[in-house]
Amino acid sequence: MAQNPDIKRKIERIDSLMDKYYTNFEQAEREADELYNLLKTKYKSKEYKGFLIDVMLQKSILYSLNGEHYKALQIALKALDEAKEYELPEKIYRSCWIIEIMYENGGDYKLCRQYLDEAHKIYKKYSLDNVYSVYCIRMSSYYVRVQKRDSALHFAYRGLEYAQKYQNKREIRDAYLLLGGLLSENHYKDAVKYKSMAAKQLLELEDYASAASQLTSASRILIKHNQPDEAMKYSDSAFSVLRGTNAYINPEVYEVRSDLFRRKGKMDSAYYYFEKFHNVYANEQSKMENSKIKQISEQYQNDKKEAVIKSKNRQMVLTAGLLALIVFGSVVLFWKNREISRKNKVINKQLAELSKTLNQKQVLLSELQHRVKNNLQHVISILEIQKESVDFNNIDELIRGNQNRIHSMALLHKKLNVADNVNEVDLKRYVTELSELVKDSYDSHNKKVNLFVNVSIEKISLEKALPLGLIIVELVSNSMKHAFQKQNIGIISIELTKDSNSHTLYYSDNGGGFDFNAPSEKGLGQEIIKGLIDQLDGVTETKSDNGFELTVSF
């Protein structure tokens, strides 16, 4: 790899910014983008590929921190391909464990372990002892996720050993964090020690919030083992860390301190910190509680006033018994008449509501019948077109395609029935279930196809939902049939967003790609999509450089 001190310094600077991402995220992202563009345009020769892969992996981590998991996985997989193409073992190793983190966070532990095993093979083949600690830490984290504590402990200790040997500060810190959590039950003194050391490491990064959380967690462990005085020292340290900073304060910091003062019998202080915990953790509940306290206070004052009035009137009541009896009879008669009147009003109101509901149901039923008729007409139209060009050698594929189109309409009506509203559809549930249904209908389990769906539009009209669903059926069907013929792992992404003027459908796969605007000789799917887009008055934009991308604005 080329030795360019300036580029190397820039990569190291981005790493240092990422260590403090909670304050430097935007700066790290900006510098990573600038360096990535520089390496893609100015330094394109083979000897700079290692630097480019480093920056790609930095961008992957930044995407993940920002919640853009699809982009993070996509660029990390691309970095792994580049590292393998140029035979860079350390870059292959690093790419594997970064991809492993993506799958671990997504709960796909099978693929997570697959990339860990691949990283281990590279470590063994090239004797990468200086970065072996990273593998150990990732294995420990994996075993924590699959609830194998003994294995997690083994790799955490081994990771710490190698990290200290080669002075890998990040892995030393991660080992402390893992051991602090894993040892808390059976070896609590060691757990407290490691949490304290983790806090010290975090303070060096100026991560005051995380450091305070570790110290508070240590305090909670000591409380559990009946050492309140020692626990108070760690709680004091947590507050000392946060004092004078603008760092986020975990509600647990206040909760533990409240518990400590309660155990010491200092109820004023205990209440003070519990109130802070309560305000931070449950602001809305606090408002409700304050409202209840006010209501109780007002009720107490009203009860006091009523008691005074009763005391003054008692003598008058005793001397006016006969009058009171007459008044009582009148009141009873009045209340009975009033109760009858109230019940009549309730009955009349219920009758009106039932009548209104019946009318609404009749309108809904009529509208639903109209929708069903229109949808069946869609099916008939498609079948009429296919009848003219049917190929009996491909009859199974034809039937499956029509099944998926009908499933699209059936699922749409199912969502309408659940919502009891024929005018709007829960778009996120509809698109998610529909795309999964179509993918599964083609899934032979010989390939790993990941489907990512992101819908930020809550509701959409039926007029737009129907063609939109059919477009998605055709796109997913096309990807599953044609896109991944030359690869074992595929990614399909569907995003639906909305701005002030329009809706946007973004669809992509990382398969072979094709020219969307070229005439299709294989089937009607492409023409159906274009017709449906016209039905939405949509404007399209396509790319086929790295797979297939289609953007429809409507």
VOGU-3710 file (C-alpha; in Angstrom, 3 decimals, decimal comma):
1> maqnpdikrk> 0,000/0,000/0,000  1,288/3,498/-0,817  2,810/5,368/2,095  1,261/8,813/1,874  1,704/10,480/5,297  -0,886/13,168/4,563  -3,662/10,689/3,689  -2,693/8,441/6,594  -2,944/11,405/8,997  -6,393/12,269/7,633
11> ieridslmdk> -7,608/8,698/8,203  -6,221/8,736/11,758  -7,937/12,086/12,389  -11,294/10,691/11,234  -10,748/7,733/13,599  -10,140/10,126/16,498  -13,275/12,123/15,619  -15,302/8,900/15,522  -14,050/7,994/19,005  -15,963/11,103/20,155
21> yytnfeqaer> -18,811/10,754/17,642  -21,410/12,064/20,100  -19,911/15,557/19,686  -17,948/15,232/16,412  -20,267/13,145/14,211  -20,949/15,800/11,559  -17,257/16,767/11,336  -16,218/13,100/11,014  -18,845/12,521/8,330  -17,782/15,607/6,371
31> eadelynllk> -14,063/14,752/6,445  -14,736/11,095/5,543  -16,813/12,195/2,521  -14,105/14,625/1,383  -11,335/12,033/1,662  -13,467/9,355/-0,017  -14,135/11,652/-3,007  -10,439/12,562/-3,166  -9,379/8,903/-3,266  -12,048/8,097/-5,873
41> tkykskeykg> -11,018/10,923/-8,224  -7,382/11,921/-7,684  -5,733/8,832/-6,165  -7,285/6,031/-8,221  -4,205/3,847/-8,696  -3,907/0,383/-7,149  -1,439/1,402/-4,426  -4,059/3,718/-2,855  -6,797/1,061/-2,653  -5,958/0,226/0,964
51> flidvmlqks> -6,598/3,838/1,994  -9,877/3,855/0,047  -11,056/0,678/1,816  -10,204/2,224/5,218  -12,363/5,257/4,427  -15,200/3,081/3,071  -15,258/1,185/6,375  -15,225/4,466/8,305  -18,234/5,618/6,263  -19,951/2,289/6,976
61> ilyslngehy> -19,598/2,816/10,738  -20,839/6,421/10,427  -23,889/5,288/8,424  -24,641/2,712/11,120  -24,331/5,289/13,919  -26,787/7,491/12,014  -29,329/4,664/11,691  -28,752/4,151/7,934  -28,138/0,406/8,280  -28,795/-0,528/4,649
71> kalqialkal> -26,174/1,945/3,388  -23,770/0,807/6,118  -24,024/-2,852/5,098  -23,878/-2,042/1,395  -20,612/-0,069/1,574  -19,020/-2,569/4,004  -19,771/-5,474/1,632  -18,308/-3,444/-1,228  -15,174/-2,758/0,849  -14,806/-6,508/1,485
81> deakeyelpe> -15,040/-7,216/-2,251  -12,349/-4,593/-2,961  -10,077/-5,975/-0,231  -10,385/-9,497/-1,653  -9,801/-8,291/-5,214  -6,538/-6,550/-4,255  -5,523/-9,284/-1,747  -5,218/-7,054/1,324  -5,551/-9,450/4,312  -5,784/-6,811/7,080
91> kiyrscwiie> -8,517/-4,997/5,145  -10,394/-8,287/4,583  -10,104/-8,985/8,319  -11,398/-5,536/9,290  -14,219/-5,641/6,731  -15,408/-8,992/8,107  -15,763/-7,825/11,692  -17,447/-4,567/10,699  -19,992/-6,531/8,618  -20,375/-8,869/11,619
101> imyenggdyk> -21,377/-5,888/13,776  -24,109/-4,968/11,265  -25,603/-8,460/11,357  -25,213/-8,700/15,149  -27,137/-5,464/15,627  -29,772/-6,742/13,194  -30,190/-10,006/15,122  -28,979/-12,257/12,264  -26,581/-14,316/14,385  -26,044/-16,988/11,730
111> lcrqyldeah> -24,506/-14,512/9,275  -22,802/-12,780/12,195  -20,939/-16,016/13,037  -20,187/-16,670/9,369  -18,198/-13,429/9,040  -16,486/-13,986/12,401  -15,286/-17,384/11,147  -14,040/-15,790/7,929  -12,111/-13,192/9,955  -10,557/-15,966/12,070
121> kiykkysldn> -9,341/-17,800/8,942  -7,603/-14,625/7,757  -6,042/-14,127/11,217  -4,675/-17,696/11,244  -3,419/-17,591/7,666  -1,550/-14,283/7,981  -0,733/-14,345/11,759  -2,420/-10,991/12,449  -1,635/-11,082/16,179  -1,566/-7,291/16,473
131> vysvycirms> -5,308/-7,091/15,697  -6,390/-10,460/17,127  -7,904/-8,598/20,100  -10,624/-7,209/17,800  -11,733/-10,726/16,852  -11,822/-11,772/20,520  -13,934/-8,763/21,513  -16,386/-9,402/18,665  -16,625/-13,103/19,611  -17,326/-12,143/23,223
141> syyvrvqkrd> -20,073/-9,754/22,115  -21,545/-12,463/19,864  -21,640/-14,974/22,735  -23,325/-12,366/24,955  -26,061/-12,032/22,315  -26,601/-15,809/22,070  -26,509/-16,106/25,895  -23,361/-18,236/26,276  -21,774/-16,474/29,229  -18,756/-18,760/29,759
151> salhfayrgl> -17,636/-18,424/26,136  -18,236/-14,663/26,274  -16,006/-14,411/29,379  -13,257/-16,505/27,782  -13,001/-14,269/24,716  -13,318/-11,053/26,756  -10,289/-12,043/28,871  -8,361/-13,156/25,782  -9,226/-9,930/23,988  -7,979/-7,903/26,966
161> eyaqkyqnkr> -4,722/-9,896/27,027  -3,929/-9,205/23,362  -5,192/-5,617/23,475  -2,845/-4,817/26,373  0,031/-6,610/24,661  -0,318/-4,500/21,494  -1,699/-1,356/23,221  -5,003/-1,366/21,335  -6,865/1,197/23,444  -10,267/0,728/21,824
171> eirdaylllg> -10,267/-3,026/22,496  -8,956/-2,502/26,051  -11,952/-0,251/26,695  -14,389/-2,708/25,080  -12,943/-5,583/27,121  -13,458/-3,603/30,342  -17,074/-2,913/29,345  -17,762/-6,574/28,529  -16,129/-7,900/31,704  -17,943/-5,340/33,832
181> gllsenhykd> -21,252/-6,665/32,542  -20,417/-10,373/32,501  -18,932/-10,540/36,004  -21,611/-8,593/37,854  -23,420/-11,650/39,214  -20,706/-13,991/40,490  -17,592/-11,818/40,877  -19,020/-8,440/41,692  -15,755/-6,934/42,999  -14,067/-7,651/39,665
191> avkyksmaak> -17,120/-6,285/37,868  -16,855/-3,024/39,829  -13,132/-2,848/39,085  -13,640/-3,258/35,325  -16,502/-0,766/35,229  -14,281/1,749/37,020  -11,468/1,165/34,523  -13,933/1,479/31,626  -15,118/4,811/33,056  -11,516/6,040/33,186
201> qlleledyas> -11,027/5,108/29,518  -14,272/6,861/28,563  -13,204/10,013/30,416  -10,078/10,144/28,255  -12,453/10,360/25,282  -14,503/13,050/27,086  -17,516/10,717/26,948  -18,824/11,954/30,284  -22,305/10,450/29,926  -21,023/6,902/29,340
211> aasqltsasr> -18,401/7,241/32,080  -21,067/8,326/34,570  -23,271/5,412/33,514  -20,448/2,924/34,190  -19,785/4,409/37,636  -23,509/4,347/38,419  -23,737/0,727/37,297  -20,847/-0,119/39,640  -22,705/1,661/42,442  -25,837/-0,400/41,739
221> ilikhnqpde> -23,829/-3,652/41,957  -22,425/-2,616/45,351  -25,928/-1,753/46,589  -27,086/-5,212/45,566  -24,264/-6,724/47,641  -25,086/-4,560/50,683  -22,153/-2,124/50,493  -23,931/1,256/50,523  -20,914/3,301/51,696  -18,716/2,048/48,872
231> amkysdsafs> -21,620/2,443/46,460  -21,987/6,099/47,506  -18,356/6,763/46,516  -19,059/5,585/42,974  -22,283/7,595/42,830  -20,344/10,679/43,988  -17,789/10,015/41,247  -20,547/9,811/38,635  -21,881/13,225/39,676  -18,357/14,630/39,780
241> vlrgtnayin> -17,823/13,485/36,187  -21,027/15,186/34,993  -20,556/18,422/36,938  -19,851/21,389/34,676  -20,645/19,520/31,445  -23,589/19,556/29,066  -23,556/15,765/28,826  -26,753/13,720/28,788  -27,611/12,392/32,255  -28,952/8,842/32,327
251> pevyevrsdl> -32,002/8,651/34,647  -30,294/5,698/36,375  -27,754/8,147/37,855  -30,538/9,840/39,852  -32,376/6,585/40,614  -29,325/4,900/42,197  -28,476/7,983/44,230  -32,046/8,183/45,508  -31,866/4,521/46,556  -28,592/5,145/48,420
261> frrkgkmdsa> -29,977/8,054/50,437  -33,112/6,044/51,186  -30,982/3,245/52,619  -29,131/5,779/54,769  -32,424/7,153/56,091  -31,920/10,575/54,480  -35,385/10,803/53,043  -35,197/14,447/51,953  -32,174/13,742/49,752  -33,691/10,460/48,601
271> yyyfekfhnv> -36,850/12,242/47,542  -34,851/15,024/45,845  -32,975/12,606/43,609  -35,999/10,401/43,023  -37,887/13,447/41,812  -35,049/14,242/39,395  -35,087/10,628/38,161  -38,819/10,777/37,775  -38,741/14,073/35,840  -36,085/12,893/33,416
281> yaneqskmen> -37,476/9,410/32,895  -41,213/10,092/32,825  -42,034/13,726/32,192  -45,599/13,065/31,116  -46,267/10,769/34,055  -44,896/13,492/36,323  -47,413/15,959/34,916  -50,220/13,510/35,572  -48,968/12,905/39,120  -48,778/16,640/39,828
291> skikqiseqy> -52,337/16,970/38,545  -53,480/14,231/40,941  -51,712/15,902/43,881  -53,423/19,192/43,051  -56,778/17,431/42,784  -56,319/15,769/46,198  -55,354/19,110/47,757  -58,418/20,827/46,319  -60,640/17,968/47,486  -59,163/18,298/50,979
301> qndkkeavik> -59,952/22,034/51,072  -63,496/21,397/49,819  -64,022/18,722/52,483  -62,882/21,171/55,185  -65,321/23,840/53,991  -68,148/21,309/53,814  -67,435/20,165/57,397  -67,685/23,771/58,650  -70,992/24,292/56,853  -72,403/21,035/58,244
311> sknrqmvlta> -71,421/22,037/61,757  -73,207/25,396/61,470  -76,341/23,903/59,948  -76,718/20,931/62,302  -78,788/22,939/64,846  -81,028/24,357/62,137  -81,657/20,856/60,748  -82,714/19,556/64,170  -85,261/22,354/64,660  -86,682/22,079/61,149
321> gllalivfgs> -87,198/18,303/60,920  -90,671/18,462/59,532  -89,697/20,957/56,860  -86,714/18,809/55,964  -88,982/15,767/55,565  -91,205/17,649/53,143  -88,184/18,932/51,262  -86,722/15,421/51,180  -89,890/14,011/49,622  -89,852/16,758/47,017
331> vvlfwknrei> -86,203/16,139/46,254  -86,747/12,378/45,871  -89,578/13,003/43,446  -87,480/15,533/41,548  -84,501/13,170/41,244  -86,670/10,287/40,102  -88,150/12,441/37,353  -84,705/13,699/36,451  -83,310/10,130/36,302  -86,136/9,065/34,005
341> srknkvinkq> -85,455/12,066/31,776  -81,712/11,287/31,728  -82,308/7,654/30,748  -84,657/8,739/27,960  -81,949/11,061/26,605  -79,378/8,241/26,732  -81,722/5,883/24,880  -82,475/8,504/22,216  -78,761/9,216/21,804  -77,974/5,500/21,425
351> laelsktlnq> -80,715/5,108/18,830  -79,317/8,061/16,871  -75,801/6,613/17,014  -77,019/3,180/15,893  -78,856/4,756/12,977  -75,779/6,758/12,022  -73,563/3,665/12,285  -75,956/1,656/10,106  -75,889/4,357/7,426  -72,081/4,466/7,573
361> kqvllselqh> -71,871/0,673/7,224  -74,158/0,785/4,199  -71,988/3,469/2,574  -68,828/1,519/3,423  -70,270/-1,697/1,986  -71,319/0,053/-1,215  -67,884/1,647/-1,578  -66,146/-1,661/-0,861  -68,218/-3,429/-3,523  -67,243/-0,715/-5,997
371> rvknnlqhvi> -63,555/-1,154/-5,122  -63,750/-4,946/-5,528  -65,385/-4,525/-8,933  -62,607/-2,167/-10,100  -59,878/-4,476/-8,789  -61,368/-7,501/-10,539  -61,419/-5,418/-13,725  -57,638/-4,881/-13,253  -57,139/-8,658/-13,076  -59,320/-9,269/-16,147
381> sileiqkesv> -57,409/-6,626/-18,144  -54,029/-8,189/-17,306  -55,290/-11,692/-18,177  -56,707/-10,409/-21,494  -53,299/-8,919/-22,407  -51,443/-12,096/-21,408  -53,878/-14,272/-23,383  -52,590/-12,719/-26,609  -48,938/-13,627/-25,894  -49,120/-16,690/-23,627
391> dfnnidelir> -46,190/-19,109/-23,733  -47,253/-22,514/-22,406  -43,628/-23,374/-21,627  -43,692/-20,622/-19,020  -47,209/-21,232/-17,657  -46,057/-21,792/-14,021  -44,303/-18,421/-13,945  -47,368/-16,784/-15,495  -49,663/-18,265/-12,839  -47,327/-17,281/-9,992
401> gnqnrihsma> -47,094/-13,709/-11,283  -50,875/-13,399/-11,433  -51,175/-14,982/-7,982  -48,923/-12,244/-6,566  -50,961/-9,526/-8,292  -54,175/-10,929/-6,834  -52,477/-11,261/-3,418  -51,672/-7,543/-3,687  -55,339/-6,678/-4,096  -56,513/-9,183/-1,477
411> llhkklnvad> -54,027/-7,868/1,083  -55,170/-4,322/0,324  -58,792/-5,240/1,092  -57,710/-7,076/4,236  -56,097/-3,864/5,476  -59,260/-1,935/4,612  -61,418/-4,322/6,628  -59,094/-4,098/9,638  -59,151/-0,312/9,515  -62,887/-0,260/8,784
421> nvnevdlkry> -62,188/2,531/6,329  -62,319/2,096/2,578  -60,562/5,343/1,755  -57,168/5,002/3,468  -54,573/2,246/3,915  -51,862/1,693/6,551  -49,098/1,942/3,951  -46,172/0,654/6,041  -47,890/-2,618/7,002  -49,264/-3,086/3,492
431> vtelselvkd> -45,912/-2,614/1,712  -43,954/-4,661/4,294  -46,294/-7,667/4,211  -46,765/-7,501/0,429  -43,032/-7,349/-0,399  -42,266/-10,203/2,037  -45,080/-12,288/0,499  -43,754/-11,802/-3,064  -40,123/-12,449/-2,013  -41,093/-15,657/-0,212
441> sydshnkkvn> -43,061/-16,894/-3,238  -39,802/-16,939/-5,263  -37,383/-17,806/-2,431  -35,684/-21,171/-3,068  -33,418/-20,732/0,003  -30,378/-21,314/-2,230  -29,605/-17,626/-2,044  -29,630/-15,138/0,840  -31,789/-12,184/-0,184  -32,147/-9,413/2,405
451> lfvnvsieki> -35,224/-7,189/2,108  -35,133/-3,702/3,663  -38,392/-1,702/3,827  -38,543/1,887/5,113  -41,925/3,652/4,893  -42,350/7,082/6,485  -45,862/7,638/5,064  -48,531/6,540/7,565  -51,671/6,575/5,414  -52,380/6,785/1,700
461> slekalplgl> -55,552/6,726/-0,374  -56,769/3,493/-1,932  -56,527/5,062/-5,413  -52,755/5,362/-4,964  -52,244/2,255/-2,806  -53,514/-0,197/-5,454  -51,181/0,797/-8,348  -48,348/1,300/-5,851  -48,801/-2,254/-4,525  -48,869/-3,701/-8,049
471> iivelvsnsm> -45,678/-1,782/-8,960  -43,919/-3,273/-5,926  -45,175/-6,781/-6,860  -43,706/-6,438/-10,369  -40,378/-4,959/-9,150  -39,776/-7,552/-6,409  -40,815/-10,377/-8,771  -38,377/-9,106/-11,407  -35,507/-8,852/-8,868  -36,118/-12,336/-7,460
481> khafqkqnig> -36,337/-13,888/-10,954  -33,475/-12,113/-12,726  -31,305/-9,866/-10,529  -29,318/-12,377/-8,441  -28,580/-15,133/-10,951  -24,804/-14,580/-10,651  -24,511/-13,987/-6,887  -25,448/-15,755/-3,637  -26,299/-12,715/-1,507  -28,737/-10,068/-2,635
491> iisieltkds> -30,154/-6,862/-1,182  -33,516/-5,331/-2,074  -34,428/-1,907/-0,686  -37,863/-0,245/-0,773  -38,329/3,294/0,581  -41,466/5,464/0,537  -41,148/9,079/1,619  -43,221/12,235/1,407  -42,424/15,932/1,188  -44,689/18,968/0,950
501> nshtlyysdn> -45,372/18,506/-2,776  -45,158/14,811/-3,640  -44,596/11,195/-2,647  -41,462/9,280/-3,661  -40,984/5,527/-4,199  -37,326/4,440/-4,253  -36,580/0,837/-5,241  -33,166/-0,769/-5,670  -31,395/-4,099/-5,819  -27,677/-4,891/-6,015
511> gggfdfnaps> -28,121/-7,449/-8,791  -27,098/-7,421/-12,428  -29,152/-4,370/-13,406  -31,068/-3,706/-16,649  -32,249/-0,821/-18,833  -35,751/-0,024/-17,569  -36,559/2,149/-20,580  -35,573/-0,484/-23,186  -38,416/-2,595/-24,654  -38,812/-5,956/-22,869
521> ekglgqeiik> -38,968/-9,168/-24,889  -39,474/-11,537/-21,923  -42,809/-10,540/-20,463  -45,366/-7,868/-19,671  -44,081/-6,924/-16,203  -42,110/-3,907/-17,428  -45,027/-2,556/-19,461  -47,404/-3,135/-16,527  -45,080/-1,099/-14,272  -44,958/1,764/-16,771
531> glidqldgvt> -48,749/1,721/-17,114  -49,203/1,799/-13,353  -46,702/4,679/-13,042  -48,736/6,593/-15,647  -51,845/5,866/-13,553  -50,102/7,611/-10,632  -49,033/10,529/-12,902  -45,523/9,558/-11,821  -42,134/10,776/-13,013  -39,345/8,171/-13,113
541> etksdngfel> -35,579/8,188/-12,801  -33,510/4,999/-13,203  -29,903/3,897/-12,741  -28,238/0,577/-13,559  -24,568/1,242/-12,680  -24,476/-0,829/-9,473  -27,556/-3,020/-9,721  -30,938/-1,487/-10,507  -32,420/1,710/-9,029  -35,843/3,221/-9,781
551> tvsf> -37,194/6,459/-8,309  -40,862/7,345/-8,907  -42,183/10,753/-7,840  -45,982/11,070/-7,797
//
